[in-house]
Amino acid sequence: MAGVCDVPVISTVCDKVGEGAASLISAPFDWLAQAVGGAAQWMFEGVWALFDTTTLVDITE
């Protein structure tokens, strides 16, 4: 996975302030991306569970 300083626009900032400061600045954005990904996973699993329990056709009767 590429680091934040590998992005072309941000690489200039990294050159000026250093890798440590750039990673400190990017930490909230990394957390936000992980939170959004986790929320999407939770939502998808919830919708799938709902779909799985409500669309079962009982053919035994």
N, C-alpha and C positions, 0 to 999 in steps of 0.2 A: 504494500500500500504506500502510495506516495505521501510524503510529508507536506505540510502546509507551505513550506518554503519552496516546493517544486512547482507551485502554481505561478505562471509567468508574471502576473501583475504583483503578486505578493513577494516574489523573489527579490524585487528591488528593495522592499521594506526590510526583508530579512538581512539583506546585505548591509543596510544602514544601521539597524538596531541590534542585530545578532540573532542567532537561532534561539537562544534561551528566552529572550523577550518576546519573540514572535510566537513561540509555543505557549507562553503565558497568555498572550492575547487571544490565541486561537482555541484555548481550552474550553471556554463557554460554548463556542460553536460546535466543537466536537461533542460536548455533553448534549447539546440540543439535538444534534443529528442522531445520537444514540437513543435519546428519549423519543424522538419521532419514529424511529425505526421500531422501537419496542412497543409503542402505542399501535403502530400499524399491524405488527404481529399479533398483539392481543386482540385487536378488532377482527382481524381475519380469522383467527382461531375461534372467536366467539360467534361470528356469523356462520362459520362452517359447522360448529356444534349445533347451533339453532337449526340450520338447514338439515343436518343429519338426523335430528330428533323429530322434526316436523314433517318430513317427506317420506317417512317409512310407510310403505303400503303393506297392509296385512292381508295376505292371500290365503290364510289358513281357514277362514270362515266361509 
